[in-house]
Amino acid sequence: MLTHSQLIKLNRWAKEVHGKIIFYFEGHTFTLVLDGVIHAEDTTGRRASWSTAFGPQSPSDVISSYKVRKIVVRIEDNELTFKSMKEFMEYASKIL
């Protein structure tokens, strides 16, 4: 799983490359998004209140608590989709 410090590094990287990392969870309508600001989005891509989406949980707790369905990394016109945390971590290891 991702630690708090790893999330911060990924968030900083997403901001630097003008990208977006989106974590989708099984059976959950909200996503966790890293794009320079760690926040929640609803199914339409609009920002949502963190407390409505995930309650008092920290971002690293959310990732470890919910089953990740997929992770999407968007950089400009490119989009990469990862079907598992393991697959994403192989990609993220180059950033971290």
C-alpha positions as MATLAB code, in Angstrom:
seq = 'MLTHSQLIKLNRWAKEVHGKIIFYFEGHTFTLVLDGVIHAEDTTGRRASWSTAFGPQSPSDVISSYKVRKIVVRIEDNELTFKSMKEFMEYASKIL';
ca = [
       0.000    0.000    0.000;
       0.936    3.646   -0.168;
       2.244    5.504    2.845;
       1.403    9.099    3.616;
       4.847   10.266    2.466;
       4.513    8.323   -0.807;
       1.127    9.951   -1.449;
       2.673   13.370   -0.863;
       5.470   12.581   -3.345;
       2.979   11.312   -5.941;
       0.824   14.401   -5.431;
       3.843   16.681   -5.896;
       4.807   14.762   -9.044;
       1.265   15.050  -10.453;
       1.384   18.806   -9.929;
       4.818   19.114  -11.577;
       3.739   17.238  -14.721;
       0.268   18.859  -14.775;
      -1.206   15.411  -14.378;
      -3.835   13.649  -12.348;
      -3.839   10.326  -10.501;
      -7.323    8.958   -9.817;
      -8.042    6.034   -7.489;
     -11.376    4.263   -8.127;
     -12.756    1.983   -5.412;
     -15.048   -1.063   -5.553;
     -18.605   -0.193   -4.515;
     -17.798    3.455   -3.793;
     -19.057    6.404   -5.824;
     -16.245    8.796   -4.892;
     -12.666    8.786   -6.136;
      -9.469    9.934   -4.477;
      -7.574   12.332   -6.720;
      -3.995   13.621   -6.677;
      -3.386   16.629   -8.923;
      -1.412   18.977   -6.720;
      -4.239   18.924   -4.204;
      -5.387   15.679   -2.623;
      -9.171   15.670   -2.832;
     -12.311   13.634   -3.516;
     -14.382   13.751   -6.694;
     -17.839   12.418   -7.478;
     -18.752   10.282  -10.490;
     -19.023   13.345  -12.734;
     -15.513   14.513  -11.878;
     -16.598   17.406   -9.669;
     -14.820   18.015   -6.388;
     -16.680   16.659   -3.404;
     -16.406   17.279    0.301;
     -13.766   14.969    1.785;
     -15.924   14.278    4.850;
     -18.896   13.323    2.671;
     -16.763   11.039    0.522;
     -14.466    9.420    3.071;
     -15.398   10.700    6.517;
     -12.512   11.264    8.934;
     -10.110    8.911    7.134;
      -6.764   10.175    5.874;
      -5.891    9.592    2.197;
      -3.512    6.731    3.052;
      -6.227    5.158    5.244;
      -8.701    5.397    2.362;
      -6.333    3.578    0.014;
      -5.675    0.839    2.549;
      -9.344    0.546    3.665;
     -11.140    0.370    0.315;
     -10.560   -2.195   -2.415;
      -8.997   -0.400   -5.369;
     -10.860   -1.127   -8.623;
      -8.466    0.767  -10.888;
      -6.029    3.651  -10.941;
      -5.892    6.100  -13.816;
      -2.901    8.355  -14.485;
      -3.582   11.249  -16.870;
      -0.781   13.412  -18.218;
      -1.818   15.813  -20.957;
      -3.360   13.669  -23.715;
      -2.038   10.364  -22.352;
      -3.953    8.075  -20.018;
      -2.610    4.959  -18.312;
      -4.944    2.561  -16.506;
      -3.746    0.145  -13.848;
      -6.022   -2.695  -12.712;
      -4.265   -3.321   -9.384;
      -2.193   -1.579   -6.740;
       0.683   -3.935   -7.518;
       0.681   -2.869  -11.164;
       0.460    0.808  -10.181;
       3.256    0.477   -7.611;
       5.591   -0.862  -10.318;
       4.896    2.319  -12.305;
       5.037    4.566   -9.223;
       8.375    3.141   -8.106;
       9.954    5.153  -10.949;
       8.473    8.326   -9.438;
       9.064    7.529   -5.785;
];
